[in-house]
Amino acid sequence: AVIPLETIAQYAEEVVAQGEWTGRDAYLKALMRWFKKDFFKWCNKPNCPFEDCGKGGKHQVGVGGGTPTEEERTDGWAGRVELYQCQGCNRQHRFPRFNNPSMLLRSRKGRCGEWANCFTLICRTMNFEARHISDWTDHVWTEVWSENKQEWLHADPCENKLNKPKLYEVGWHKKLSYVLASAKDH
């Protein structure tokens, strides 16, 4: 199983003990913790994929974009590909920006778009009513319906922040422009 239910239940007990969340909301917070801490990884630049590189794969320079292959488009729903040159072995490699959550379950890496796509899928899998939120100024996150509060909770898996909707404007000093929510029924 991809989702370790026992681990998340343990995390949820810790969340409840902290006193801020209860019930399913505590479980959601625990799910976010697991997703960020144990499951998904942030990726500004991918490591060199060549095993014989010898430089640890961390010396990457972006060299532009490429066109997704047929497989990347159809299987991974990649709309674009970033190209990188490894300064260790001097070879180029591709970083397709996948949107298909099933592909993201395998790769377990990306930036906010990949994080939100995969986390929204996991929330829905765990029977949370979840929707994917996009801001035109370049950020995406998830919102989850709280039965306890009877409202949508902002859930940013990249930041492991639950119900902090002012995070971007106040914390990041970002001016949001046009925000859209999409869910299974709207």
C-alpha positions as CSV (number, residue, x, y, z in Angstrom):
1,A,0.0,0.0,0.0
2,V,1.2,3.5,-0.8
3,I,-0.5,5.1,2.2
4,P,0.7,3.8,5.6
5,L,-2.5,4.0,7.6
6,E,-0.9,3.1,10.9
7,T,1.7,5.8,10.6
8,I,-0.9,8.4,9.7
9,A,-3.1,7.3,12.6
10,Q,-0.1,7.7,15.0
11,Y,0.6,11.2,13.5
12,A,-3.1,12.0,14.0
13,E,-2.9,11.0,17.7
14,E,0.0,13.5,18.1
15,V,-2.0,16.2,16.3
16,V,-5.0,15.7,18.6
17,A,-2.7,15.8,21.7
18,Q,-1.5,19.3,20.5
19,G,-5.1,20.5,20.8
20,E,-5.5,22.4,17.6
21,W,-7.4,19.8,15.5
22,T,-9.8,16.9,16.3
23,G,-11.5,14.1,14.3
24,R,-11.1,14.0,10.6
25,D,-9.4,17.4,10.6
26,A,-6.7,16.0,12.8
27,Y,-6.4,13.0,10.4
28,L,-6.1,15.5,7.5
29,K,-3.3,17.4,9.2
30,A,-1.5,14.0,9.9
31,L,-1.9,13.1,6.2
32,M,-0.3,16.4,5.2
33,R,2.6,15.7,7.6
34,W,3.2,12.2,6.2
35,F,2.9,13.6,2.6
36,K,5.6,16.3,3.2
37,K,7.9,14.4,5.7
38,D,7.8,10.9,4.3
39,F,6.3,10.7,0.8
40,F,6.8,13.5,-1.6
41,K,10.0,15.5,-2.3
42,W,10.5,19.1,-3.5
43,C,12.5,19.3,-6.7
44,N,13.9,22.6,-8.0
45,K,16.4,20.8,-10.2
46,P,16.4,17.1,-10.7
47,N,19.5,15.1,-9.8
48,C,21.5,13.6,-12.6
49,P,19.9,10.3,-13.5
50,F,23.1,8.7,-14.8
51,E,24.5,6.2,-12.3
52,D,28.1,6.6,-13.7
53,C,28.1,10.4,-13.2
54,G,30.2,10.3,-10.0
55,K,29.4,13.8,-9.0
56,G,26.4,13.0,-6.9
57,G,24.1,14.4,-9.5
58,K,23.6,17.8,-7.8
59,H,25.4,20.0,-10.3
60,Q,22.6,20.8,-12.8
61,V,22.2,23.8,-15.1
62,G,18.9,24.5,-16.8
63,V,19.3,24.7,-20.6
64,G,15.8,25.4,-21.7
65,G,12.7,23.5,-22.5
66,G,11.8,20.6,-24.7
67,T,8.7,19.0,-26.1
68,P,7.1,16.2,-24.2
69,T,7.4,12.8,-25.8
70,E,4.3,10.9,-26.8
71,E,4.6,8.8,-23.7
72,E,5.2,11.8,-21.4
73,R,2.1,13.4,-22.9
74,T,-0.3,10.4,-22.8
75,D,0.9,8.6,-19.7
76,G,2.1,11.5,-17.6
77,W,0.0,14.3,-19.0
78,A,3.1,16.4,-19.2
79,G,2.5,19.8,-20.8
80,R,6.2,20.8,-20.8
81,V,9.7,19.4,-20.2
82,E,12.6,21.2,-18.6
83,L,16.1,20.3,-19.9
84,Y,19.2,20.2,-17.7
85,Q,22.9,19.8,-18.3
86,C,24.9,17.9,-15.6
87,Q,28.1,19.7,-14.9
88,G,29.6,16.5,-13.6
89,C,29.2,14.2,-16.6
90,N,28.2,16.9,-19.2
91,R,25.1,15.0,-20.3
92,Q,21.7,16.4,-20.8
93,H,18.5,15.0,-19.2
94,R,14.9,15.8,-19.1
95,F,12.5,16.7,-16.3
96,P,8.9,16.3,-17.6
97,R,6.4,18.2,-15.5
98,F,3.9,15.5,-15.0
99,N,0.3,16.2,-14.1
100,N,-1.1,12.7,-14.0
101,P,-1.5,11.8,-10.3
102,S,-0.8,8.1,-10.9
103,M,2.6,9.1,-12.5
104,L,3.3,11.4,-9.5
105,L,2.7,8.5,-7.1
106,R,5.6,6.8,-8.8
107,S,8.0,9.8,-9.2
108,R,7.1,11.3,-5.8
109,K,8.8,14.6,-6.7
110,G,8.0,18.0,-8.1
111,R,7.0,21.5,-7.3
112,C,3.8,23.0,-6.0
113,G,1.7,21.8,-9.1
114,E,2.8,18.2,-8.7
115,W,2.4,18.4,-4.9
116,A,-1.1,19.7,-5.2
117,N,-2.1,17.2,-7.9
118,C,-0.9,14.2,-6.0
119,F,-2.1,15.4,-2.6
120,T,-5.6,16.1,-3.9
121,L,-5.7,12.6,-5.3
122,I,-4.6,11.1,-1.9
123,C,-7.2,13.2,0.0
124,R,-9.9,11.9,-2.3
125,T,-8.6,8.4,-1.9
126,M,-8.9,8.8,1.9
127,N,-12.6,9.9,1.4
128,F,-12.0,13.6,1.9
129,E,-13.9,16.0,-0.3
130,A,-11.0,17.9,-1.9
131,R,-10.6,20.4,-4.7
132,H,-7.5,21.6,-6.6
133,I,-6.9,25.4,-6.3
134,S,-4.9,27.4,-8.9
135,D,-3.7,30.9,-8.7
136,W,-2.8,32.6,-12.0
137,T,0.3,34.2,-10.4
138,D,1.9,30.7,-10.1
139,H,0.9,28.7,-7.1
140,V,-1.5,25.8,-6.6
141,W,-2.7,24.0,-3.5
142,T,-5.6,21.9,-2.2
143,E,-8.7,22.7,-0.2
144,V,-10.5,20.1,1.8
145,W,-14.1,20.2,3.1
146,S,-14.2,20.0,6.9
147,E,-17.3,18.4,8.3
148,N,-16.3,19.7,11.8
149,K,-16.1,23.4,10.7
150,Q,-18.6,23.1,7.8
151,E,-16.1,25.0,5.5
152,W,-13.3,24.5,3.0
153,L,-9.9,24.3,4.7
154,H,-6.8,25.6,2.9
155,A,-4.4,22.7,2.7
156,D,-0.9,23.4,1.3
157,P,1.1,20.1,1.3
158,C,4.3,21.9,0.3
159,E,4.2,24.0,3.4
160,N,2.4,21.5,5.6
161,K,-0.1,24.3,6.5
162,L,-3.7,23.6,7.2
163,N,-6.3,26.4,7.3
164,K,-3.8,29.2,6.7
165,P,-5.4,30.9,3.7
166,K,-3.5,34.2,4.2
167,L,-0.1,32.4,4.0
168,Y,0.7,33.7,0.5
169,E,-0.4,37.3,0.9
170,V,0.8,37.8,4.4
171,G,3.6,35.3,4.9
172,W,5.1,35.4,1.3
173,H,3.9,39.0,0.5
174,K,2.5,37.6,-2.7
175,K,-0.3,39.4,-4.5
176,L,-2.8,36.8,-5.7
177,S,-4.6,37.6,-8.9
178,Y,-7.2,35.1,-10.1
179,V,-7.9,32.0,-8.0
180,L,-9.9,29.0,-9.4
181,A,-11.1,25.9,-7.6
182,S,-11.8,22.7,-9.5
183,A,-13.4,19.6,-8.0
184,K,-15.0,16.4,-9.1
185,D,-18.4,18.1,-9.4
186,H,-17.5,21.7,-10.2
